[in-house]
Amino acid sequence: MIKNTVELPLSDKATDAELKKLKEYFKEMPLAEILTGLKFAKNRWSAKDAGTLKVGRKSIIQKEVHSVTTEQAQWRLKNWKMMIANYRRRGYSYPTISRIKKILIQKSKKSK
């Protein structure tokens, strides 16, 4: 087996534990998997740096239902087709929309 050596310039000073972990990854994982992971990490870091990183589903749902009153929840459920169109326009997936609806149903029943 031929051993290749790679020299990496790092932006920060790496600790011994971090270097050991890097060596472990390169030793145990196929190079293609490492490159795929690094590409994903770079794209995520770039999006985060540019401020365009989309937040997770959980925080999207919380943002939509956080301060909704019972009356507002009932209105949204009565006009659900319009709400779906708005959510889809914002790029929400159907599972996210159904989770929002589930919480709105719970909020609409609280005062009854």
KAKARA-V673924 format. One record per pair of residues at least 24 apart in sequence whose C-alpha atoms are under 10 Angstrom apart, sorted by the first residue. I is the first residue (numbers start at 0). J is the second residue. D is the distance in whole Angstrom. If there is no record, write none. Layout:
i->I j->J d->D
i->I j->J d->D
This chain:
i->56 j->91 d->9
i->56 j->92 d->9
i->56 j->94 d->9
i->56 j->95 d->6
i->56 j->96 d->10
i->56 j->98 d->9
i->57 j->95 d->8
i->57 j->98 d->9
i->57 j->99 d->10
i->59 j->91 d->9
i->59 j->95 d->8
i->59 j->96 d->10
i->59 j->99 d->9
i->60 j->91 d->10
i->60 j->95 d->7
i->60 j->96 d->8
i->60 j->97 d->10
i->60 j->98 d->7
i->60 j->99 d->6
i->60 j->100 d->10
i->60 j->102 d->9
i->61 j->99 d->8
i->61 j->102 d->9
i->62 j->99 d->10
i->63 j->96 d->10
i->63 j->99 d->7
i->63 j->102 d->10
i->63 j->103 d->9
i->64 j->99 d->7
i->64 j->100 d->9
i->64 j->102 d->7
i->64 j->103 d->7
i->64 j->106 d->9
i->65 j->102 d->10
i->67 j->103 d->8
i->67 j->106 d->8
i->67 j->107 d->9
i->68 j->103 d->9
i->68 j->106 d->7
i->68 j->107 d->8
i->68 j->109 d->10
i->68 j->110 d->10
i->69 j->103 d->8
i->69 j->104 d->9
i->69 j->105 d->9
i->69 j->106 d->6
i->69 j->107 d->5
i->69 j->108 d->7
i->69 j->109 d->7
i->69 j->110 d->7
i->69 j->111 d->9
i->70 j->106 d->9
i->70 j->107 d->7
i->70 j->108 d->10
i->70 j->110 d->9
i->71 j->103 d->9
i->71 j->106 d->9
i->71 j->107 d->8
i->72 j->100 d->9
i->72 j->102 d->9
i->72 j->103 d->5
i->72 j->104 d->7
i->72 j->105 d->9
i->72 j->106 d->6
i->72 j->107 d->5
i->72 j->108 d->9
i->73 j->103 d->8
i->73 j->104 d->8
i->73 j->106 d->8
i->73 j->107 d->5
i->73 j->108 d->9
i->74 j->103 d->10
i->74 j->107 d->9
i->75 j->100 d->9
i->75 j->103 d->8
i->75 j->104 d->10
i->75 j->107 d->9
i->76 j->100 d->7
i->76 j->103 d->7
i->76 j->104 d->7
i->76 j->107 d->8
